[in-house]
Amino acid sequence: MSSTGLSAEPPSLDPGGSAALLSRQAKRRRFRRRTLPYLFIFPWILGVIIFQAYPILDSFYHSFTIYDVFQPAKWIGIRNYVNLVENAYTRKALLNTLLYVGVSVPGGLVVGLLQALLLNVKVRGLQLFRTLAIVPGTVPVAGAAAVSLFIWSPSLGLINSLLKAFGLPWRQAWLSDPVMVKWIFIFMTIQGGIGMLIFLAGLQNVPQELYDASKIDGAKSLQTLFSVTLPMLTPYTLFNLLTSLIGAFQYFAGPMLMTGGGPAGGSTFYAQLIYENAFKYFKMGHAAALAWILFVICVVIVVSVFRSSASWVYYEGGN
């Protein structure tokens, strides 16, 4: 004891208390590190649940009901699906869509690849040609539909005017023919577009060493195309194929704006049938059933393409 009456010894520390405090602090830091990322993505998760997951599940439920928005839904089981399978108009729209997919998707891939091959050649003004090639894909659908109506018009249309100028007897009301109108929409949508850009990016990623090796082996241009270029482009082909398939099954705007699905259902595609049932006739149950049938068809096709890709898609440095 000092003369002041206070102890000169330092206060003793409690090792156990300090360790417990540090442990609690470490736990709080770990908790913050683990939860903070989820707090940042919580708005996105909430948006997915409210605007995507819930509508998907709700549409699945309503596909088994009669629902017109104004009255409560009435459960009817699988009757919507049975009625749609037996409905001739639904089958016609599905056949129109399958024809469109079966022709426009391979045609678009071929045209996109040919455009990419041409635009990969080093010539003067290459950037201008690339810009001109991608411009048609940037035109709004409504504008393209208006121009197409003028081109195919039976009286003042560009096609009939050219046929008349050359004295050819093939002039007709193109959009009034239930058979011809399908092929007009197919012809309108076969273009390179974004697929051409993806193929072009793939061409620029093909190693030059492969082309040099093919030249040393004496391969001609066509042999190099089929032995080097196309195999190296298969991952890009797979991507374009999948996106084109999904987009083609949802083809809607052009026929809706130009013909409204006519004549005689000749240009009625599956997506338009969903729209009409939902927002024209307010048959939400029918529309939901149509949407789920389309979803199943797309899933089956996409899965089949993925499973087959192991036999024809080549990844550099992989199997």
RAJO-V580114 format. One line per field, one symbol per residue. ss: DSSP state (a for helix, b for strand, c for the rest). phi: phi as a letter, one per 30 degrees, with the letter a starting at -180 (. if undefined). psi: psi as a letter, one per 30 degrees, with the letter a starting at -180 (. if undefined). A space follows every 50 residues. Layout:
ss->???
phi->???
psi->???
This chain:
ss->ccccccccccccccaaaaaaaaaaaaaaaaaaaaaaaaaaaaaaaaaaaa aaaaaaaaaaaaccbbcccccccbbcccaaaaaaaacaaaaaaaaaaaaa aaaaaaaaaaaaaaaaaaaccccccaaaaaaaaaaaaaccaaaaaaaaaa accccccaaaaaaaaccccccccaaacccaaaaaaaaaacccaaaaaaaa aaaacccaaaaaaaaaccccaaaaaaaaaaaacaaaaaaaaaaaaaaaac ccaaaaaacccccccccccaaaaaaaaaaacccaaaaaaaaaaaaaaaaa aaaaaaaaacccccccccc
phi->.dddicddddddccedddddddddddddddddddceedddceeddddddd cbddeddddddddcbcbcidbddbdbicdedddddddddddddddedddd ddcddddddddddddddddcddbdiddddddddceedcdedddddddddd dcddccdddddddddcicccdadedccdddddddddddcdadhdeddddd ddddcdddeddddddddiddedddedcbddddcddddddddddddddddc dadedddcbijddhidcdcdddddddddccchcddddddedddddddddd ddddddddddcbcccdicd
psi->klffgkkfklkkkjeeeeeeeeeeeeeeeeeeeefeeeeefeeeeeeeee feeeeeeeeeeffglkkgeflkkkkgbgeeeeeeefkeeeeeeeeeeeee efeeeeeeeeeeeeeeeeffkjlkgeeeeeeeefeeffkkeeeeeeeeee egkfegleeeeeeeeggkggklieffjfeeeefeeeeefjlebeeeeeee eeeffkkfeeeeeeeefgkleeeeeffeeeeffeeeeeeeeeeeeeeefg keeeeeeefgfakhgfgjleeeeeeeeefefhieeeeeeeeeeeeeeeee eeeeeeefffffkkkkfa.
